[in-house]
Structure formats: structure tokens, C-alpha cells
Amino acid sequence: MYYLLLYHLKEGYLESREPYRKAHFQHVLAAKERGEFILGGAFDDVVDAGLLFKVDDPTKIENFVKTDPYFLAGLTKGYTIRKWNIAISVLED
């Protein structure tokens, strides 16, 4: 199943993220190595960022969030996890 993790970013996120960015990317790459993470990025208005996961249990995403350096550093106001029913894709399963 696919899930979209939306981080609701705090004001000043861009200016505050640098000390945590390398560790955050390492955290994301570890999720990729486990076969859970697909892609991620921030929206143009930098209000939210989205990370797409493919997991059998959304608690894996909860665990990702609770150990993410960005979340631990307080760079987010919160987050939302939404199941995403893919209708068509060019991604390989």
C-alpha cells in the first residue's frame, strides 16, 4: 500500500534545516534501503513537504517520523499520513 506523509513545516523551516539536513537524508535513505521510501520533496510554498512510502503497515511511517531528525528538531508543526490509492503508475513494483 502507498502512503503519503505530509510534514506541516514551521515558519523559518528553510533557515533552520541546515544542521539537520544530512542526518535527515541519511534517515530517508535508510528507509529507501528497507524498500519503504519512494520519493519526497517540498511544495513551492514551503508550507508542507511530502514523502511517498510503500509499506504494508502505516506504523512504519509513524516510526520513521518519530526518529526523523527534522521532526526531533521541531522543524514541523505536525504531520499527516494518508493512504494513497494509486490509479495509474509508471513505477515498477
N, C-alpha and C positions, 0 to 999 in steps of 0.2 A: 504494500500500500504506500501511496505517496502522501507526504505531509509537507505543508509549508509552515515554516517557523518565521513569524514576523516579530522582529525586535522593534519596539517603540522607543526610539532614541531620545536621549535627553538633549536639551538645548546645549550647545557647545560641544557636542559629540566629536565633531571633526577636529577641534583643537585639543581635545582631551585623549584621543585614542592612541596616539603615537607610542607611549610607553608600553602599551598592552598589545599592539598590533601583531608583532612577531609571534607572541605566545598564542594569540587568538588564531592566527593562521595555522600554527602547528596543531592546535586543538582541532581545527576543521580538517586538516589533512589526516589526522588520526582517525576521524570519523569516515573519511573517504577510504582509507586503508581497510576499515572494517566493512566496507561496502554499503555504508549508510548515507553518506553525503553525496549530492549530485552537483549542485551549483548554488551560488549565492552572490549577493550584491546589494547595494543601497539604491533606493529610489532617488530620482533627480532632486526632490525637495529635501532630502536627508532627514525626513521625519521618521521613516521606517526603513528597515533593511530586511531582506527576505533570504531564507536559506531553504533549499528544497532537499528533502530527505526521502529515501525509500527504505522503510523499516516495517517489520511485522508487528511492532508494539510501540505506540507513541510514548511510552515511559522512557524509551531510549533517548528520545528527543528531550524530555524533561531532564534526564541525567546529563545530557550534553549541555543544556542551558546552565544547570546548577554548578557545572565545573568549567564554564567558559570564562576566560579572563575578562572579557568585556562585561559580562553580567556581574562577575565578582567585584569588578572595579566600579560598579554603579553607573556605567555608561548608558544603561537602558532604564526607561521608566517602567518597563514591563514587557511582556511578550504574549503572543497568541500562537497556538498551534492549531492548524486547520487541516483536516483531511482533504486531499485534493483528488477528485475523481478524474483521471486523465481520459479524455475522449479520443485524442489522436496524438501520436508522438513519433519523433524520429530517433528517440533514444533507444538504444539496444537494451533489452532485458538481460 
